[in-house]
């Protein structure tokens, strides 16, 4: 059963259904024991009478817990640039800046933390 695109658009408008294509490079769904990764996804955002739904298609790959933890550790790694920036903004030592970044996982929060504690 095929619909004429114009007829389909008219019916969607009558039903108050809005559709939007989202350009994405990768979609990651984080579960308790695994990640579901969709490579080269085609993502459609549907708004049906105020209820938003995402339709995702693409190459699906599952990542086990071990890989999930490794990916998260890499994501939370503190870069030398971040440490240097915190050091410059607070006049703290390398170790103090690194510690603040590891506690907050955020450059701005680390700077505020060090300045409020007046450790530097």
C-alpha positions in Angstrom: 0.0 0.0 0.0 1.6 3.2 -1.2 0.6 6.8 -0.4 1.1 9.8 -2.5 3.6 12.1 -0.5 1.3 15.0 -0.8 -1.6 13.0 0.6 0.6 11.7 3.4 1.7 15.2 4.3 -1.9 16.4 4.3 -3.0 13.5 6.6 0.0 14.2 8.9 -1.0 17.9 9.1 -4.6 17.0 9.9 -3.4 14.6 12.7 -1.1 17.4 14.1 2.0 15.3 13.4 5.2 17.2 12.8 8.3 15.5 11.4 11.9 16.7 11.4 15.1 15.0 10.2 18.1 15.2 12.5 21.6 15.0 11.1 23.5 12.7 13.5 26.9 10.9 13.1 26.3 8.4 15.9 23.6 7.5 18.4 24.5 5.9 21.7 21.8 4.4 24.0 23.3 3.7 27.5 21.8 0.7 29.2 22.7 -0.7 32.6 24.9 -3.5 31.3 25.7 -2.5 27.7 25.6 0.3 25.2 23.7 0.2 21.9 25.5 2.1 19.2 23.9 3.1 16.0 26.5 4.1 13.3 25.5 6.1 10.3 22.0 6.7 11.8 19.0 8.2 10.1 17.1 10.0 12.9 13.5 11.3 12.5 12.0 13.4 15.3 8.2 13.1 15.4 6.0 15.4 17.4 2.5 13.8 17.7 0.1 16.1 19.6 2.9 17.3 22.0 4.5 13.8 22.4 8.0 13.7 21.0 9.3 10.4 19.5 12.6 9.5 17.8 12.8 7.0 15.1 16.4 5.7 14.6 17.6 3.4 11.9 21.2 2.5 10.9 24.0 0.0 11.6 23.4 -1.3 15.1 26.2 -2.6 17.3 26.1 -3.6 21.0 28.9 -2.9 23.3 29.4 -5.0 26.5 29.9 -3.6 30.0 33.7 -3.9 29.8 34.0 -1.8 26.7 31.4 0.6 28.1 33.6 1.2 31.2 36.7 1.7 29.1 34.9 4.2 26.8 33.6 6.1 29.9 37.1 6.2 31.4 38.5 7.6 28.1 35.7 10.2 28.1 36.5 11.3 31.6 40.2 11.5 31.1 41.7 14.8 32.1 43.6 16.5 29.4 46.8 18.4 30.0 45.2 21.5 28.4 42.4 21.4 31.0 44.9 21.1 33.8 47.0 24.0 32.4 44.0 26.2 32.1 42.9 25.6 35.7 46.4 26.3 36.9 46.5 29.6 35.0 43.2 30.7 36.3 43.8 29.8 39.9 47.6 29.9 40.3 47.4 26.4 41.8 49.9 23.6 41.4 49.6 20.9 38.8 48.4 18.3 41.4 45.8 20.7 42.9 44.4 21.5 39.5 44.3 17.8 38.5 42.6 16.8 41.8 39.9 19.5 41.4 39.2 18.5 37.8 38.9 14.8 38.8 36.5 15.7 41.6 34.3 18.0 39.4 34.8 16.7 35.9 34.3 20.3 34.8 36.8 23.1 34.2 34.6 26.0 35.4 33.6 24.0 38.6 37.2 23.1 39.3 38.2 26.8 39.0 35.4 27.9 41.3 36.1 25.1 43.8 39.8 26.1 44.0 39.1 29.8 44.3 36.4 29.3 46.9 38.7 27.1 49.0 41.5 29.6 48.5 44.0 26.7 48.3 46.1 28.6 45.9 
